């Protein structure tokens, strides 16, 4: 039987929401092992001078506990 845990992670990117999501998973995987899935819970962006300057995501990562 496997036991799974969910944590919430915030990340940002100057490129896209997809890149922000990838960065969240990449950074978390350095200290959290066995990540199984990522759920993008919320997306937002900051705007400077009428242009999107930063994409932000709030994600939930699911991983297996050893």
C-alpha positions as CSV (number, residue, x, y, z in Angstrom):
1,X,0.0,0.0,0.0
2,X,1.3,3.4,-0.8
3,X,0.6,6.6,1.1
4,X,0.5,9.9,-0.8
5,X,1.0,13.5,0.5
6,X,0.0,16.8,-1.1
7,X,1.9,20.0,-0.6
8,X,1.3,23.5,-2.0
9,X,4.1,25.3,-3.9
10,X,4.2,28.8,-5.4
11,X,6.4,29.6,-8.4
12,X,6.9,32.3,-11.0
13,X,8.3,32.8,-14.5
14,X,8.9,35.7,-16.9
15,X,8.0,33.3,-19.8
16,X,4.7,31.5,-19.2
17,X,2.5,29.7,-16.7
18,X,3.8,26.4,-18.1
19,X,7.4,27.4,-17.4
20,X,6.4,28.5,-13.8
21,X,4.8,25.1,-13.3
22,X,7.9,23.3,-14.6
23,X,10.1,25.4,-12.3
24,X,7.9,24.5,-9.3
25,X,8.3,20.8,-10.0
26,X,12.0,21.0,-10.7
27,X,12.8,23.0,-7.6
28,X,10.6,20.8,-5.3
29,X,12.1,17.6,-6.7
30,X,15.4,18.6,-5.3
31,X,14.1,18.0,-1.8
32,X,10.9,16.0,-2.3
33,X,11.2,12.5,-3.8
34,X,8.7,10.4,-5.7
35,X,6.5,13.3,-7.1
36,X,3.6,11.7,-8.9
37,X,1.5,14.6,-10.1
38,X,1.1,18.4,-10.2
39,X,-2.3,20.2,-10.1
40,X,-2.3,23.9,-11.1
41,X,-4.7,25.4,-8.6
42,X,-4.4,29.0,-9.5
43,X,-2.8,31.2,-12.1
44,X,-2.1,35.0,-11.9
45,X,0.2,37.5,-13.5
46,X,1.8,40.9,-12.7
47,X,1.5,43.7,-15.2
48,X,4.1,46.5,-15.7
49,X,3.5,49.3,-18.3
50,X,0.5,47.4,-19.8
51,X,2.5,44.2,-20.4
52,X,2.6,40.9,-18.4
53,X,5.9,40.9,-16.6
54,X,5.6,37.8,-14.5
55,X,3.5,34.6,-14.6
56,X,2.6,33.1,-11.2
57,X,1.2,29.7,-10.3
58,X,0.0,28.1,-7.1
59,X,0.3,24.3,-7.6
60,X,-0.3,21.2,-5.5
61,X,2.3,18.5,-5.7
62,X,1.4,14.9,-4.9
63,X,4.2,12.6,-3.8
64,X,4.6,9.1,-2.3
65,X,5.8,8.8,1.2
66,X,8.4,6.1,1.7
